Amino acid sequence: MKIYTFLQQNDGKPNRNSLEALAAAQQLAEQTGGSVSAIVFGSNIETITDYDLAEIIQLQNVELENFNPLAYVSAFENLINAENPDMVVFGHTYETRDWVPRLSARLDIPFLTDCIGFKNEDEFVFTRQINQGKINSDVKTTGLTIISIQSGAFRLDSLKSGSASTREFTVDLSGISQSIRKGEKFQEAKGSVDLSRAEVIIAVGRGIGKEENMDVIKELAKALNAEIGSSRPVVDYGWLPHEHQVGSSGQTVSPKLYFAIGISGAIQHQVGMKSSDNIIALNKDENAPIFEIADFGVVADLFEIIPKLTEKINSLS
């Protein structure tokens, strides 16, 4: 099986979700005795030459230097038609959601989005989450298929190292429409909290009840020398700045410990934290989705548990 995986690069570095997709592609290849080739736009490949790859294919054209969905689709169409891979794997990034459906339609091939896993049963069966993550759906595929991998579904530490040769693939994009006008890339203001580097995160959800109760969380975070994260409702209510938000519209994190307090665990939150080494969940609702991915779960009132836990930790220091 010949598998191609696209490595989206941001500021010269591979996007994290794209690297997770590479980990998935390596596992797919291992089960089939196949090979994985990485596809990149441009010549910046220094950060990916140490991965276990059959080769790195550089798609070359000035139109690919900045995000342009029409150019991206045309470039990939040229590559796939010329080389006939068996599967193309992407990370399920915002850019992927923009232009890869166009590629699927252009080539008239299926696009299985936001996959969290797969099984090899003579044919590949990919698992997707539907109904806000409440149901797992298995989809069988044959023939050339495009796959996108949900953020956090595959761990970066499973990536295999090696060395890879490189070759250029020049594409002719002179015939594409110029209907998209390039603008300056959106750059969010940099906040004071970088949760992606934190080893311990205490994350709080709407179960905290009101802003005044945040002091309970801050005391625990202080005792554990942890950063504070949150689900989207806490940010929407204005109880914490957006830089604390974890999830599909916030930061993606993988700390050694993620303590989710009063967080139900909607799929939009899970995609930002489920690759954490250890997950502890505390929630009054025993049916909260967060318990499905937690290593340890406590069904209790946080206001009964957290103050006692903080006191016990402080007594040990």
C-alpha positions in Angstrom: 0.0 0.0 0.0 1.3 3.4 -1.0 0.3 6.0 1.5 0.8 9.8 1.1 0.5 12.1 4.1 0.4 15.9 3.9 2.5 17.8 6.4 1.0 21.3 6.8 3.7 23.7 7.9 3.2 26.8 10.1 6.1 29.2 10.3 8.5 26.6 8.9 7.5 23.9 11.3 5.1 20.9 10.8 1.7 21.4 12.3 1.2 19.2 15.3 -2.0 17.6 14.0 -0.2 16.8 10.7 2.5 15.0 12.6 -0.2 13.0 14.4 -1.6 12.1 11.0 1.9 10.9 10.0 1.9 8.7 13.1 -1.4 7.2 11.9 0.0 6.7 8.4 3.0 4.9 9.7 0.7 2.5 11.6 -1.4 2.0 8.5 1.7 1.1 6.5 3.1 -1.2 9.2 -0.1 -3.3 9.1 0.0 -3.6 5.3 3.7 -3.7 4.6 3.3 -0.5 2.8 5.2 2.8 2.6 4.6 6.3 3.7 5.6 9.4 1.7 5.3 12.9 3.1 4.0 15.7 0.9 5.1 19.3 1.6 4.7 22.6 -0.2 8.0 24.3 -0.9 11.6 23.5 0.1 11.5 23.7 3.9 12.1 20.1 4.9 14.8 20.2 7.5 12.4 19.5 10.4 11.0 16.3 8.8 14.0 14.5 7.3 14.5 12.4 10.5 11.2 10.6 10.3 10.7 7.1 8.9 9.5 7.8 5.4 10.0 6.3 2.0 10.5 9.8 0.7 9.6 13.5 1.0 7.9 14.9 -2.1 8.2 18.6 -2.4 5.5 20.2 -4.5 7.0 23.2 -6.1 5.2 26.3 -7.4 5.2 29.9 -6.2 1.4 29.8 -5.8 1.9 27.3 -3.0 4.0 29.6 -0.8 0.9 31.1 0.8 -2.5 29.5 1.6 -4.6 29.2 -1.5 -7.2 26.5 -1.6 -7.6 26.5 -5.3 -3.8 26.1 -5.9 -3.6 23.4 -3.2 -6.4 21.4 -4.8 -4.9 21.6 -8.3 -1.4 20.7 -7.0 -2.7 17.6 -5.2 -4.9 16.7 -8.1 -1.8 16.7 -10.4 0.2 14.6 -7.9 -2.5 12.0 -7.3 -3.3 11.6 -10.9 0.4 11.1 -11.8 1.4 8.7 -8.9 -1.8 6.8 -7.9 -1.4 6.4 -4.2 -3.7 4.1 -2.3 -4.5 6.4 0.5 -3.9 10.1 1.3 -3.9 11.1 5.0 -4.3 14.6 6.5 -4.5 16.1 9.9 -8.0 17.5 10.5 -6.8 21.1 10.7 -8.8 24.2 9.8 -7.0 24.4 6.5 -7.8 20.7 5.7 -11.5 21.4 6.3 -11.3 24.3 3.8 -9.7 22.8 0.8 -9.6 19.0 1.0 -13.4 18.5 0.5 -12.8 20.3 -2.9 -10.1 17.8 -3.7 -12.4 14.9 -2.8 -15.1 16.3 -5.1 -12.7 17.1 -7.9 -11.3 13.5 -7.9 -14.7 11.9 -7.1 -13.2 9.8 -4.2 -14.4 9.5 -0.6 -13.2 11.7 2.2 -13.5 10.2 5.7 -13.1 13.1 8.1 -12.0 13.4 11.7 -11.1 9.8 12.2 -10.0 8.6 15.7 -8.7 5.1 14.8 -8.8 2.2 12.4 -9.0 -1.6 12.2 -7.6 -3.8 9.5 -10.1 -6.5 8.7 -9.0 -7.5 5.2 -10.3 -4.0 4.4 -9.6 -1.0 6.5 -12.4 0.1 8.8 -12.1 3.7 10.1 -13.8 5.0 13.2 -15.4 8.4 13.3 -17.2 10.1 16.1 -20.7 11.5 15.4 -23.5 13.1 17.3 -21.1 15.4 19.3 -18.9 12.4 20.1 -21.6 10.4 21.7 -21.5 7.6 19.1 -18.6 5.9 17.3 -19.3 5.0 13.7 -17.2 2.5 11.7 -16.8 3.1 8.0 -15.3 0.5 5.6 -13.4 1.8 2.7 -11.9 0.4 -0.5 -9.9 2.0 -3.3 -8.3 5.4 -3.2 -9.6 7.2 -0.1 -8.7 10.5 1.7 -8.6 10.3 5.5 -8.3 13.1 8.0 -7.1 12.4 11.6 -8.7 14.0 14.6 -6.4 16.1 16.8 -5.1 14.0 19.7 -6.2 10.7 18.3 -2.6 9.5 17.7 0.3 10.2 20.0 3.4 12.1 18.8 5.7 9.8 20.8 4.6 6.9 18.5 6.3 8.5 15.5 9.1 6.4 14.1 12.4 8.0 13.3 14.6 7.2 10.3 15.8 9.0 7.2 14.2 9.9 4.0 15.2 10.8 0.5 13.7 13.9 -1.2 12.5 14.7 -4.7 10.7 17.7 -6.3 7.4 17.5 -8.1 6.8 20.6 -10.1 3.1 21.5 -10.8 1.7 23.7 -13.4 -0.9 26.0 -11.8 -1.2 28.5 -14.6 -4.7 27.5 -15.4 -6.2 28.0 -11.9 -8.7 30.8 -11.2 -7.4 33.9 -9.6 -10.7 34.5 -7.8 -9.1 34.4 -4.3 -7.4 37.5 -3.2 -4.5 37.0 -0.8 -4.7 38.8 2.5 -2.5 39.1 5.6 -2.5 35.9 7.6 -4.6 36.2 10.8 -2.3 36.3 13.9 -4.0 36.0 17.2 -2.6 38.2 20.0 -0.1 36.2 22.0 -1.4 35.7 25.6 0.6 35.2 28.8 -0.4 31.5 29.1 1.1 28.8 26.9 -0.7 25.7 28.0 1.1 23.6 25.4 4.2 23.7 27.6 2.5 23.0 30.9 3.2 19.6 32.6 0.2 19.9 34.9 -3.1 21.5 33.9 -6.1 22.0 36.2 -9.0 22.6 33.8 -12.4 23.9 34.9 -15.8 23.8 33.2 -19.2 25.2 33.7 -19.6 22.9 36.7 -17.8 25.6 38.7 -21.2 27.4 38.8 -20.1 31.1 38.9 -17.0 33.2 38.6 -16.6 33.7 42.4 -16.0 30.0 42.7 -12.9 30.2 40.6 -10.8 30.8 43.8 -11.3 27.1 44.6 -9.6 26.1 41.4 -6.8 28.7 41.7 -5.9 27.4 45.2 -5.6 23.9 43.9 -3.5 25.1 40.9 -1.2 26.9 43.2 -0.8 23.9 45.4 0.1 21.7 42.4 2.1 24.4 40.6 -0.2 23.9 37.7 -1.6 26.1 34.9 -5.3 26.7 34.7 -7.2 25.6 31.6 -10.9 25.7 30.8 -13.7 24.5 28.5 -15.3 27.0 26.2 -18.3 28.0 28.4 -16.0 29.3 31.1 -14.4 31.6 28.5 -17.8 32.5 26.9 -19.0 33.6 30.4 -15.9 35.8 30.8 -14.6 33.9 33.8 -11.2 33.3 32.2 -9.5 34.8 29.1 -9.5 32.9 25.8 -5.8 32.0 26.2 -6.9 29.5 28.9 -9.3 27.6 26.6 -8.5 24.0 25.6 -10.2 22.4 22.6 -10.9 22.7 18.9 -11.2 26.5 19.2 -8.6 26.8 21.8 -5.2 25.3 22.6 -4.2 21.7 22.1 -2.3 20.3 25.1 -0.6 17.1 26.2 0.6 17.6 29.8 1.7 14.8 32.2 -1.5 15.4 34.2 -4.8 16.9 33.0 -7.3 17.3 35.9 -10.7 18.1 34.4 -13.0 19.6 37.0 -16.7 20.2 36.3 -16.1 19.6 32.5 -18.6 17.4 30.7 -16.2 16.6 27.9 -17.8 17.5 24.7 -15.9 16.3 21.6 -14.7 19.9 20.9 -12.9 19.9 24.3 -11.6 16.3 24.0 -9.8 16.9 20.8 -7.6 19.5 22.6 -6.6 17.3 25.6 -7.1 13.6 25.1 -3.4 13.0 24.3 -2.5 14.0 27.9 -0.4 11.3 29.7 -2.8 11.0 32.6 -6.4 12.3 32.8 -8.4 12.7 36.0 -12.0 13.7 35.7 -14.2 15.0 38.5 -17.9 15.5 37.7 -21.3 15.1 39.4 -22.7 13.5 36.3 -21.6 9.8 36.0 -22.6 9.8 32.4 -20.4 12.8 31.4 -18.4 11.9 28.2 -15.2 13.0 29.9 -15.2 9.7 31.9 -14.8 7.7 28.6 -11.3 9.0 28.1 -10.3 9.5 31.7 -7.7 7.3 33.4 -9.3 8.0 36.8 -12.8 9.3 37.4 -14.5 10.7 40.5 -18.3 11.1 40.6 -18.7 13.8 43.3 -19.4 17.4 44.1 -16.3 19.4 43.3 -16.9 21.7 46.2 -16.7 18.8 48.6 -13.6 17.3 47.0 -11.3 20.1 45.8 -10.9 22.1 49.1 -10.0 18.9 51.0 -7.6 17.8 48.2 -5.9 21.2 48.2 -5.6 21.1 52.0 -4.0 17.6 51.9 -1.5 18.6 49.2 -0.5 21.7 51.1 0.0 19.6 54.2 2.5 17.4 52.4 4.6 20.2 51.1 
